Amino acid sequence: MSIRSAKKHNGDIYLQDPIGVDGDGNEVKIEDKLADTDKSIEDEIELKMKVAQLYDKVKNVLIPREQTVIKLRYGLCNCDELTQREIADLLKISRSYVSRIEKKALKKLFKEIDMGV
């Protein structure tokens, strides 16, 4: 029975179990990795709320072409960040026109966000 009981608990892990060593040679435990002191839950929630607000402003304040440029330029909506030249090639417009669209869209967003605060 003792052997069966030991087998049953063989896969158990504990927060105090070591999982390796850090750069200084100190033992790292599971609980150390779970305790993320850099960001609190409140900070995470606040960041997510700000990101949601930004997406909402992009959708509701900008015209479609401005939305496209901002999304591509800053990698929003799970796409890669592109240069102004890459966006210009993609949209078949000049790089300077992409720059003007971006500048105008950012100005609209900053104004809208400042007014919302």
MMTF fields as JSON, N, C-alpha, C and O atoms, coordinates in Angstrom:
{
  "mmtfVersion": "1.0.0",
  "mmtfProducer": "UNKNOWN",
  "numBonds": 467,
  "numAtoms": 468,
  "numGroups": 117,
  "numChains": 1,
  "numModels": 1,
  "chainsPerModel": [1],
  "groupsPerChain": [117],
  "chainIdList": ["A"],
  "bondAtomList": [4, 2, 8, 6, 12, 10, 16, 14, 20, 18, 24, 22, 28, 26, 32, 30, 36, 34, 40, 38, 44, 42, 48, 46, 52, 50, 56, 54, 60, 58, 64, 62, 68, 66, 72, 70, 76, 74, 80, 78, 84, 82, 88, 86, 92, 90, 96, 94, 100, 98, 104, 102, 108, 106, 112, 110, 116, 114, 120, 118, 124, 122, 128, 126, 132, 130, 136, 134, 140, 138, 144, 142, 148, 146, 152, 150, 156, 154, 160, 158, 164, 162, 168, 166, 172, 170, 176, 174, 180, 178, 184, 182, 188, 186, 192, 190, 196, 194, 200, 198, 204, 202, 208, 206, 212, 210, 216, 214, 220, 218, 224, 222, 228, 226, 232, 230, 236, 234, 240, 238, 244, 242, 248, 246, 252, 250, 256, 254, 260, 258, 264, 262, 268, 266, 272, 270, 276, 274, 280, 278, 284, 282, 288, 286, 292, 290, 296, 294, 300, 298, 304, 302, 308, 306, 312, 310, 316, 314, 320, 318, 324, 322, 328, 326, 332, 330, 336, 334, 340, 338, 344, 342, 348, 346, 352, 350, 356, 354, 360, 358, 364, 362, 368, 366, 372, 370, 376, 374, 380, 378, 384, 382, 388, 386, 392, 390, 396, 394, 400, 398, 404, 402, 408, 406, 412, 410, 416, 414, 420, 418, 424, 422, 428, 426, 432, 430, 436, 434, 440, 438, 444, 442, 448, 446, 452, 450, 456, 454, 460, 458, 464, 462],
  "bondOrderList": [1, 1, 1, 1, 1, 1, 1, 1, 1, 1, 1, 1, 1, 1, 1, 1, 1, 1, 1, 1, 1, 1, 1, 1, 1, 1, 1, 1, 1, 1, 1, 1, 1, 1, 1, 1, 1, 1, 1, 1, 1, 1, 1, 1, 1, 1, 1, 1, 1, 1, 1, 1, 1, 1, 1, 1, 1, 1, 1, 1, 1, 1, 1, 1, 1, 1, 1, 1, 1, 1, 1, 1, 1, 1, 1, 1, 1, 1, 1, 1, 1, 1, 1, 1, 1, 1, 1, 1, 1, 1, 1, 1, 1, 1, 1, 1, 1, 1, 1, 1, 1, 1, 1, 1, 1, 1, 1, 1, 1, 1, 1, 1, 1, 1, 1, 1],
  "groupList": [{"groupName": "MET", "atomNameList": ["N", "CA", "C", "O"], "elementList": ["N", "C", "C", "O"], "formalChargeList": [0, 0, 0, 0], "bondAtomList": [1, 0, 2, 1, 3, 2], "bondOrderList": [1, 1, 2], "singleLetterCode": "M", "chemCompType": "L-PEPTIDE LINKING"}, {"groupName": "SER", "atomNameList": ["N", "CA", "C", "O"], "elementList": ["N", "C", "C", "O"], "formalChargeList": [0, 0, 0, 0], "bondAtomList": [1, 0, 2, 1, 3, 2], "bondOrderList": [1, 1, 2], "singleLetterCode": "S", "chemCompType": "L-PEPTIDE LINKING"}, {"groupName": "ILE", "atomNameList": ["N", "CA", "C", "O"], "elementList": ["N", "C", "C", "O"], "formalChargeList": [0, 0, 0, 0], "bondAtomList": [1, 0, 2, 1, 3, 2], "bondOrderList": [1, 1, 2], "singleLetterCode": "I", "chemCompType": "L-PEPTIDE LINKING"}, {"groupName": "ARG", "atomNameList": ["N", "CA", "C", "O"], "elementList": ["N", "C", "C", "O"], "formalChargeList": [0, 0, 0, 0], "bondAtomList": [1, 0, 2, 1, 3, 2], "bondOrderList": [1, 1, 2], "singleLetterCode": "R", "chemCompType": "L-PEPTIDE LINKING"}, {"groupName": "ALA", "atomNameList": ["N", "CA", "C", "O"], "elementList": ["N", "C", "C", "O"], "formalChargeList": [0, 0, 0, 0], "bondAtomList": [1, 0, 2, 1, 3, 2], "bondOrderList": [1, 1, 2], "singleLetterCode": "A", "chemCompType": "L-PEPTIDE LINKING"}, {"groupName": "LYS", "atomNameList": ["N", "CA", "C", "O"], "elementList": ["N", "C", "C", "O"], "formalChargeList": [0, 0, 0, 0], "bondAtomList": [1, 0, 2, 1, 3, 2], "bondOrderList": [1, 1, 2], "singleLetterCode": "K", "chemCompType": "L-PEPTIDE LINKING"}, {"groupName": "HIS", "atomNameList": ["N", "CA", "C", "O"], "elementList": ["N", "C", "C", "O"], "formalChargeList": [0, 0, 0, 0], "bondAtomList": [1, 0, 2, 1, 3, 2], "bondOrderList": [1, 1, 2], "singleLetterCode": "H", "chemCompType": "L-PEPTIDE LINKING"}, {"groupName": "ASN", "atomNameList": ["N", "CA", "C", "O"], "elementList": ["N", "C", "C", "O"], "formalChargeList": [0, 0, 0, 0], "bondAtomList": [1, 0, 2, 1, 3, 2], "bondOrderList": [1, 1, 2], "singleLetterCode": "N", "chemCompType": "L-PEPTIDE LINKING"}, {"groupName": "GLY", "atomNameList": ["N", "CA", "C", "O"], "elementList": ["N", "C", "C", "O"], "formalChargeList": [0, 0, 0, 0], "bondAtomList": [1, 0, 2, 1, 3, 2], "bondOrderList": [1, 1, 2], "singleLetterCode": "G", "chemCompType": "PEPTIDE LINKING"}, {"groupName": "ASP", "atomNameList": ["N", "CA", "C", "O"], "elementList": ["N", "C", "C", "O"], "formalChargeList": [0, 0, 0, 0], "bondAtomList": [1, 0, 2, 1, 3, 2], "bondOrderList": [1, 1, 2], "singleLetterCode": "D", "chemCompType": "L-PEPTIDE LINKING"}, {"groupName": "TYR", "atomNameList": ["N", "CA", "C", "O"], "elementList": ["N", "C", "C", "O"], "formalChargeList": [0, 0, 0, 0], "bondAtomList": [1, 0, 2, 1, 3, 2], "bondOrderList": [1, 1, 2], "singleLetterCode": "Y", "chemCompType": "L-PEPTIDE LINKING"}, {"groupName": "LEU", "atomNameList": ["N", "CA", "C", "O"], "elementList": ["N", "C", "C", "O"], "formalChargeList": [0, 0, 0, 0], "bondAtomList": [1, 0, 2, 1, 3, 2], "bondOrderList": [1, 1, 2], "singleLetterCode": "L", "chemCompType": "L-PEPTIDE LINKING"}, {"groupName": "GLN", "atomNameList": ["N", "CA", "C", "O"], "elementList": ["N", "C", "C", "O"], "formalChargeList": [0, 0, 0, 0], "bondAtomList": [1, 0, 2, 1, 3, 2], "bondOrderList": [1, 1, 2], "singleLetterCode": "Q", "chemCompType": "L-PEPTIDE LINKING"}, {"groupName": "PRO", "atomNameList": ["N", "CA", "C", "O"], "elementList": ["N", "C", "C", "O"], "formalChargeList": [0, 0, 0, 0], "bondAtomList": [1, 0, 2, 1, 3, 2], "bondOrderList": [1, 1, 2], "singleLetterCode": "P", "chemCompType": "L-PEPTIDE LINKING"}, {"groupName": "VAL", "atomNameList": ["N", "CA", "C", "O"], "elementList": ["N", "C", "C", "O"], "formalChargeList": [0, 0, 0, 0], "bondAtomList": [1, 0, 2, 1, 3, 2], "bondOrderList": [1, 1, 2], "singleLetterCode": "V", "chemCompType": "L-PEPTIDE LINKING"}, {"groupName": "GLU", "atomNameList": ["N", "CA", "C", "O"], "elementList": ["N", "C", "C", "O"], "formalChargeList": [0, 0, 0, 0], "bondAtomList": [1, 0, 2, 1, 3, 2], "bondOrderList": [1, 1, 2], "singleLetterCode": "E", "chemCompType": "L-PEPTIDE LINKING"}, {"groupName": "THR", "atomNameList": ["N", "CA", "C", "O"], "elementList": ["N", "C", "C", "O"], "formalChargeList": [0, 0, 0, 0], "bondAtomList": [1, 0, 2, 1, 3, 2], "bondOrderList": [1, 1, 2], "singleLetterCode": "T", "chemCompType": "L-PEPTIDE LINKING"}, {"groupName": "CYS", "atomNameList": ["N", "CA", "C", "O"], "elementList": ["N", "C", "C", "O"], "formalChargeList": [0, 0, 0, 0], "bondAtomList": [1, 0, 2, 1, 3, 2], "bondOrderList": [1, 1, 2], "singleLetterCode": "C", "chemCompType": "L-PEPTIDE LINKING"}, {"groupName": "PHE", "atomNameList": ["N", "CA", "C", "O"], "elementList": ["N", "C", "C", "O"], "formalChargeList": [0, 0, 0, 0], "bondAtomList": [1, 0, 2, 1, 3, 2], "bondOrderList": [1, 1, 2], "singleLetterCode": "F", "chemCompType": "L-PEPTIDE LINKING"}],
  "groupTypeList": [0, 1, 2, 3, 1, 4, 5, 5, 6, 7, 8, 9, 2, 10, 11, 12, 9, 13, 2, 8, 14, 9, 8, 9, 8, 7, 15, 14, 5, 2, 15, 9, 5, 11, 4, 9, 16, 9, 5, 1, 2, 15, 9, 15, 2, 15, 11, 5, 0, 5, 14, 4, 12, 11, 10, 9, 5, 14, 5, 7, 14, 11, 2, 13, 3, 15, 12, 16, 14, 2, 5, 11, 3, 10, 8, 11, 17, 7, 17, 9, 15, 11, 16, 12, 3, 15, 2, 4, 9, 11, 11, 5, 2, 1, 3, 1, 10, 14, 1, 3, 2, 15, 5, 5, 4, 11, 5, 5, 11, 18, 5, 15, 2, 9, 0, 8, 14],
  "groupIdList": [1, 2, 3, 4, 5, 6, 7, 8, 9, 10, 11, 12, 13, 14, 15, 16, 17, 18, 19, 20, 21, 22, 23, 24, 25, 26, 27, 28, 29, 30, 31, 32, 33, 34, 35, 36, 37, 38, 39, 40, 41, 42, 43, 44, 45, 46, 47, 48, 49, 50, 51, 52, 53, 54, 55, 56, 57, 58, 59, 60, 61, 62, 63, 64, 65, 66, 67, 68, 69, 70, 71, 72, 73, 74, 75, 76, 77, 78, 79, 80, 81, 82, 83, 84, 85, 86, 87, 88, 89, 90, 91, 92, 93, 94, 95, 96, 97, 98, 99, 100, 101, 102, 103, 104, 105, 106, 107, 108, 109, 110, 111, 112, 113, 114, 115, 116, 117],
  "secStructList": [7, 2, 2, 2, 2, 2, 2, 2, 6, 6, 6, 7, 7, 7, 6, 6, 7, 3, 3, 3, 3, 7, 6, 6, 1, 7, 3, 3, 3, 2, 2, 2, 2, 2, 7, 7, 7, 1, 1, 7, 2, 2, 2, 2, 2, 2, 2, 2, 2, 2, 2, 2, 2, 2, 2, 2, 2, 2, 2, 2, 2, 1, 7, 2, 2, 2, 2, 2, 2, 2, 2, 2, 2, 2, 6, 7, 6, 6, 7, 7, 7, 7, 7, 2, 2, 2, 2, 2, 2, 2, 2, 6, 1, 7, 2, 2, 2, 2, 2, 2, 2, 2, 2, 2, 2, 2, 2, 2, 2, 2, 2, 2, 2, 2, 2, 2, 7],
  "xCoordList": [0.823, 0.0, 0.875, 0.544, 1.959, 2.866, 3.433, 3.569, 3.766, 4.309, 3.249, 3.549, 1.999, 0.905, 0.691, 0.494, 0.725, 0.528, 1.645, 1.389, 2.857, 3.999, 3.881, 4.214, 3.403, 3.229, 2.176, 2.315, 1.133, 0.036, 0.527, 0.041, 1.466, 1.954, 3.267, 3.875, 3.702, 4.966, 4.996, 6.035, 3.879, 3.842, 3.533, 3.419, 3.396, 3.066, 4.234, 5.399, 3.896, 4.908, 4.48, 3.293, 5.452, 5.194, 5.812, 6.786, 5.244, 5.743, 7.189, 7.899, 7.623, 8.997, 9.984, 11.178, 9.519, 10.405, 11.351, 10.914, 12.638, 13.583, 13.387, 13.129, 13.516, 13.382, 14.636, 14.686, 15.633, 16.876, 17.624, 17.351, 18.577, 19.357, 19.344, 19.236, 19.455, 19.491, 20.925, 21.831, 21.131, 22.453, 23.485, 24.684, 23.029, 23.948, 24.209, 24.95, 23.614, 23.805, 22.823, 22.952, 21.844, 20.834, 19.76, 19.389, 19.28, 18.24, 16.925, 16.51, 16.277, 14.996, 13.905, 14.007, 12.855, 11.733, 10.514, 10.456, 9.554, 8.319, 7.645, 7.182, 7.586, 6.919, 7.59, 6.932, 8.906, 9.607, 9.1, 8.953, 8.839, 8.364, 6.91, 6.514, 6.122, 4.717, 4.546, 3.588, 5.451, 5.362, 6.007, 7.183, 5.264, 5.758, 5.571, 4.461, 6.653, 6.566, 6.649, 6.447, 6.943, 7.066, 5.723, 5.647, 4.674, 3.368, 2.308, 2.245, 1.493, 0.39, -0.808, -0.838, -1.764, -2.978, -3.69, -4.242, -3.673, -4.303, -3.644, -4.326, -2.303, -1.588, -1.954, -2.147, -2.046, -2.423, -3.814, -4.03, -4.754, -6.128, -6.179, -6.857, -5.46, -5.434, -4.859, -5.382, -3.795, -3.192, -4.181, -4.32, -4.867, -5.839, -6.983, -7.484, -7.398, -8.465, -8.005, -8.769, -6.758, -6.217, -6.075, -6.354, -5.647, -5.521, -6.895, -7.049, -7.89, -9.261, -9.771, -10.442, -9.455, -9.866, -9.204, -9.85, -7.927, -7.213, -7.839, -8.075, -8.105, -8.728, -10.085, -10.443, -10.837, -12.145, -12.002, -12.761, -11.035, -10.813, -10.37, -10.831, -9.491, -9.042, -10.241, -10.362, -11.114, -12.284, -13.312, -13.886, -13.545, -14.64, -14.254, -15.125, -12.964, -12.537, -11.901, -12.053, -11.204, -10.462, -11.269, -12.103, -11.003, -11.608, -10.874, -9.767, -11.463, -10.86, -9.398, -8.602, -9.031, -7.637, -6.7, -5.617, -7.102, -6.283, -6.17, -5.1, -7.275, -7.251, -6.229, -5.424, -6.272, -5.361, -3.906, -3.079, -3.598, -2.218, -1.762, -0.66, -2.576, -2.205, -2.036, -1.077, -2.951, -2.856, -1.584, -0.894, -1.279, -0.077, 1.202, 2.194, 1.176, 2.376, 2.786, 3.975, 1.79, 2.082, 1.786, 1.834, 1.483, 1.302, 0.071, 0.068, -0.988, -2.223, -2.98, -2.722, -3.894, -4.733, -3.891, -4.17, -2.87, -2.037, -1.344, -1.183, -0.94, -0.152, 1.235, 1.444, 2.162, 3.523, 3.589, 2.831, 4.505, 4.744, 5.433, 6.393, 4.937, 5.53, 6.102, 5.669, 7.072, 7.621, 6.654, 5.757, 6.855, 6.021, 6.189, 5.228, 7.408, 7.666, 6.89, 6.29, 6.894, 6.168, 4.663, 3.985, 4.145, 2.718, 2.394, 1.372, 3.27, 3.066, 3.01, 2.143, 3.926, 3.929, 2.66, 2.078, 2.242, 1.053, -0.213, -1.069, -0.327, -1.526, -1.414, -2.359, -0.241, 0.027, -0.15, -0.812, 0.459, 0.493, 1.92, 2.755, 2.214, 3.582, 3.869, 2.958, 5.156, 5.56, 5.214, 4.832, 5.347, 5.026, 3.527, 3.134, 2.693, 1.252, 0.939, 0.076, 1.635, 1.475, 1.865, 1.191, 2.939, 3.393, 2.336, 2.074, 1.73, 0.692, -0.537, -1.122, -0.925, -2.08, -1.801, -2.649, -0.609, -0.227, -0.242, -0.788, 0.352, 0.422, -0.978, -1.261, -1.842, -3.211, -3.985, -4.715, -3.827, -4.535, -4.065, -4.882, -2.764, -2.233, -2.73, -3.047, -2.791, -3.292, -4.74, -5.109, -5.561, -6.961, -7.048, -7.835, -6.231, -6.26, -5.814, -6.454, -4.726, -4.26, -5.306, -5.546, -5.92, -6.958, -8.13, -8.637, -8.548, -9.682, -9.368, -10.218, -8.174, -7.781, -7.633, -8.031, -7.061, -6.939, -8.295, -8.47, -9.258, -10.6, -11.334, -12.168, -11.018, -11.694, -11.222, -11.891, -10.062, -9.485, -10.076, -9.7],
  "yCoordList": [-1.181, 0.0, 1.256, 2.256, 1.192, 2.333, 2.646, 3.813, 1.601, 1.794, 2.41, 3.331, 1.91, 2.473, 3.941, 4.76, 4.279, 5.648, 6.55, 7.679, 6.06, 6.827, 7.046, 8.123, 6.02, 6.14, 7.19, 7.937, 7.239, 8.17, 9.619, 10.495, 9.862, 11.218, 11.505, 12.554, 10.593, 10.749, 12.005, 12.657, 12.35, 13.481, 14.804, 15.825, 14.81, 16.047, 17.023, 16.635, 18.281, 19.327, 20.324, 20.493, 20.965, 21.914, 23.262, 23.335, 24.311, 25.65, 25.839, 26.682, 25.056, 25.192, 24.321, 24.333, 23.575, 22.722, 23.588, 24.542, 23.256, 24.014, 23.664, 22.513, 24.687, 24.449, 24.861, 24.756, 25.323, 25.719, 26.736, 26.921, 27.392, 28.43, 29.684, 29.609, 30.842, 32.096, 32.425, 31.622, 33.594, 34.001, 34.125, 34.02, 34.349, 34.484, 33.161, 33.119, 32.091, 30.783, 30.481, 29.462, 31.355, 31.119, 30.16, 30.191, 29.327, 28.369, 29.102, 29.965, 28.751, 29.352, 28.324, 27.173, 28.762, 27.87, 28.275, 29.384, 27.392, 27.666, 28.912, 29.754, 29.039, 30.187, 31.505, 32.545, 31.464, 32.671, 33.137, 34.336, 32.201, 32.53, 32.988, 33.82, 32.464, 32.845, 34.229, 34.934, 34.617, 35.911, 36.975, 37.295, 37.516, 38.556, 39.903, 40.432, 40.447, 41.704, 42.915, 44.04, 42.71, 43.838, 44.516, 45.744, 43.733, 44.294, 43.732, 42.526, 44.606, 44.139, 43.835, 44.217, 43.163, 42.839, 44.126, 44.214, 45.121, 46.404, 47.053, 47.614, 46.974, 47.543, 46.82, 47.448, 45.506, 44.713, 45.087, 45.253, 45.218, 45.565, 46.962, 47.19, 47.892, 49.268, 49.309, 50.016, 48.562, 48.51, 47.943, 48.484, 46.86, 46.266, 47.218, 47.257, 47.988, 48.964, 50.078, 50.53, 50.518, 51.56, 51.061, 51.794, 49.83, 49.243, 49.146, 49.471, 48.703, 48.61, 49.993, 50.142, 51.001, 52.372, 52.841, 53.472, 52.536, 52.929, 52.284, 52.962, 50.986, 50.299, 50.911, 51.062, 51.262, 51.88, 53.232, 53.543, 54.027, 55.346, 55.187, 55.927, 54.242, 54.013, 53.673, 54.166, 52.838, 52.391, 53.504, 53.629, 54.311, 55.276, 56.69, 57.482, 57.027, 58.397, 58.524, 59.55, 57.505, 57.584, 57.072, 56.176, 57.659, 57.144, 55.861, 55.625, 55.031, 53.723, 53.771, 52.936, 54.724, 54.782, 55.093, 54.513, 56.001, 56.322, 55.104, 54.826, 54.383, 53.17, 52.18, 51.619, 51.978, 51.03, 51.431, 50.596, 52.693, 53.158, 52.993, 52.501, 53.39, 53.286, 51.824, 51.478, 50.984, 49.555, 48.932, 48.185, 49.238, 48.671, 49.283, 48.582, 50.565, 51.267, 50.832, 50.711, 50.595, 50.279, 48.832, 48.478, 47.999, 46.574, 46.256, 45.289, 47.064, 46.785, 45.656, 45.357, 45.037, 43.956, 42.77, 42.171, 42.442, 41.254, 41.246, 40.185, 42.398, 42.418, 42.973, 43.577, 42.763, 43.249, 44.753, 45.31, 45.408, 46.833, 46.991, 46.284, 47.917, 48.163, 49.571, 50.457, 49.761, 51.097, 51.884, 51.316, 53.193, 54.014, 53.588, 53.585, 53.23, 52.777, 51.495, 51.379, 50.544, 49.284, 49.523, 48.904, 50.425, 50.75, 51.427, 51.135, 52.335, 53.028, 52.036, 52.134, 51.085, 50.064, 49.224, 48.906, 48.871, 48.047, 48.77, 48.176, 50.055, 50.831, 51.541, 52.181, 51.415, 52.039, 53.563, 54.166, 54.153, 55.598, 55.979, 55.105, 57.284, 57.705, 57.603, 57.615, 57.503, 57.437, 58.73, 58.708, 59.853, 61.133, 61.23, 61.839, 60.632, 60.635, 59.762, 60.11, 58.636, 57.784, 58.584, 58.51, 59.339, 60.153, 61.181, 61.378, 61.835, 62.831, 62.184, 62.727, 61.021, 60.301, 59.911, 60.09, 59.379, 58.961, 60.153, 60.066, 61.257, 62.443, 62.962, 63.308, 63.016, 63.5, 62.562, 63.021, 61.261, 60.267, 60.334, 60.275, 60.457, 60.554, 61.819, 61.807, 62.901, 64.159, 63.994, 64.454, 63.335, 63.072, 62.217, 62.505, 61.163, 60.258, 60.97, 60.834, 61.724, 62.436, 63.429, 63.546, 64.136, 65.109, 64.392, 64.853, 63.299, 62.537, 61.946, 61.96, 61.434, 60.839, 61.917, 61.709, 63.07, 64.182, 64.681, 65.017, 64.737, 65.207, 64.204, 64.575, 62.912, 61.853, 61.726, 61.105, 62.313, 62.188, 63.195, 63.225],
  "zCoordList": [0.0, 0.0, 0.0, -0.637, 0.7, 0.767, -0.612, -0.98, -1.377, -2.723, -3.629, -4.389, -3.559, -4.351, -4.005, -4.902, -2.75, -2.308, -2.837, -3.256, -2.817, -3.32, -4.817, -5.31, -5.564, -7.007, -7.341, -8.309, -6.539, -6.774, -6.668, -7.384, -5.797, -5.568, -6.288, -6.074, -7.13, -7.849, -8.73, -8.833, -9.36, -10.282, -9.614, -10.293, -8.311, -7.607, -7.664, -7.576, -7.812, -7.732, -6.665, -6.385, -6.09, -5.015, -5.363, -6.112, -4.821, -5.111, -4.684, -5.233, -3.708, -3.218, -4.001, -3.698, -4.989, -5.788, -6.628, -7.272, -6.621, -7.453, -8.932, -9.286, -9.783, -11.226, -11.988, -13.214, -11.27, -11.922, -11.082, -9.896, -11.734, -11.06, -11.919, -13.143, -11.264, -12.008, -12.402, -12.183, -12.976, -13.446, -12.344, -12.6, -11.115, -9.985, -9.283, -8.301, -9.769, -9.158, -8.039, -7.36, -7.836, -6.801, -7.315, -8.488, -6.432, -6.79, -7.07, -6.296, -8.18, -8.544, -8.302, -8.727, -7.607, -7.298, -8.11, -8.641, -8.204, -8.939, -8.389, -9.158, -7.082, -6.473, -6.861, -6.916, -7.13, -7.559, -8.92, -9.156, -9.8, -11.14, -11.119, -11.935, -10.21, -10.116, -9.504, -9.821, -8.645, -7.971, -8.849, -8.67, -9.777, -10.671, -9.993, -9.933, -9.489, -8.751, -9.665, -9.21, -10.949, -11.866, -12.128, -12.168, -12.305, -12.639, -11.711, -11.471, -11.204, -10.376, -11.267, -12.436, -10.717, -11.463, -11.875, -12.972, -10.99, -11.304, -12.516, -13.374, -12.585, -13.722, -15.014, -16.055, -14.936, -16.111, -16.602, -17.802, -15.675, -16.033, -16.635, -17.637, -16.02, -16.533, -17.947, -18.808, -18.188, -19.514, -20.529, -21.625, -20.174, -21.092, -21.394, -22.518, -20.391, -20.606, -21.548, -22.4, -21.392, -22.267, -23.704, -24.652, -23.854, -25.194, -25.846, -27.023, -25.09, -25.618, -26.011, -27.033, -25.205, -25.51, -26.805, -27.642, -26.966, -28.17, -29.407, -30.407, -29.343, -30.473, -30.794, -31.962, -29.758, -29.948, -30.645, -31.562, -30.212, -30.838, -32.285, -33.154, -32.556, -33.929, -34.805, -35.927, -34.29, -35.065, -35.269, -36.351, -34.233, -34.285, -34.691, -35.053, -34.639, -34.918, -36.299, -36.963, -36.725, -37.978, -39.161, -39.027, -40.321, -41.551, -41.935, -41.451, -42.79, -43.11, -43.556, -43.126, -44.403, -44.871, -43.712, -43.622, -42.821, -41.647, -40.73, -40.189, -40.559, -39.738, -40.294, -39.55, -41.587, -42.232, -42.005, -41.637, -42.221, -42.064, -40.619, -40.379, -39.661, -38.247, -37.836, -37.146, -38.251, -37.898, -38.461, -37.768, -39.714, -40.33, -39.764, -39.564, -39.512, -39.047, -37.641, -37.345, -36.771, -35.375, -35.002, -33.824, -35.98, -35.718, -34.895, -34.133, -35.039, -34.315, -35.002, -36.168, -34.304, -34.84, -35.309, -36.348, -34.541, -34.784, -36.145, -36.75, -36.623, -37.859, -37.535, -36.483, -38.439, -38.231, -38.447, -39.24, -37.732, -37.955, -39.307, -39.611, -40.105, -41.417, -41.464, -40.727, -42.333, -42.546, -43.433, -44.056, -43.476, -44.355, -45.808, -46.577, -46.178, -47.555, -47.862, -48.931, -46.947, -47.156, -47.26, -48.08, -46.425, -46.483, -47.809, -48.43, -48.241, -49.519, -50.665, -51.533, -50.674, -51.725, -51.68, -52.718, -50.49, -50.314, -50.776, -51.431, -50.43, -50.772, -52.121, -52.581, -52.745, -54.043, -53.985, -54.83, -52.966, -52.802, -52.455, -52.221, -52.418, -52.113, -50.621, -49.792, -50.298, -48.899, -48.172, -47.002, -48.866, -48.232, -47.928, -46.933, -48.782, -48.511, -47.291, -46.484, -47.157, -45.969, -44.73, -43.703, -44.826, -43.707, -43.308, -42.121, -44.298, -44.006, -43.378, -42.442, -43.898, -43.338, -41.888, -41.014, -41.644, -40.288, -39.335, -38.235, -39.754, -38.905, -38.577, -37.43, -39.57, -39.369, -38.439, -37.56, -38.63, -37.808, -36.355, -35.436, -36.147, -34.78, -34.085, -32.895, -34.841, -34.287, -33.826, -32.745, -34.654, -34.293, -33.028, -32.127, -32.973, -31.823, -30.548, -29.506, -30.627, -29.431, -28.938, -27.736, -29.866, -29.5, -28.828, -27.805, -29.387, -28.856, -27.49, -26.599, -27.318, -26.041, -24.972, -23.826, -25.337, -24.379, -23.932, -22.761, -24.832, -24.49, -23.628, -22.803, -23.822, -23.065, -21.641, -20.814, -21.338, -19.994, -19.036, -17.864]
}
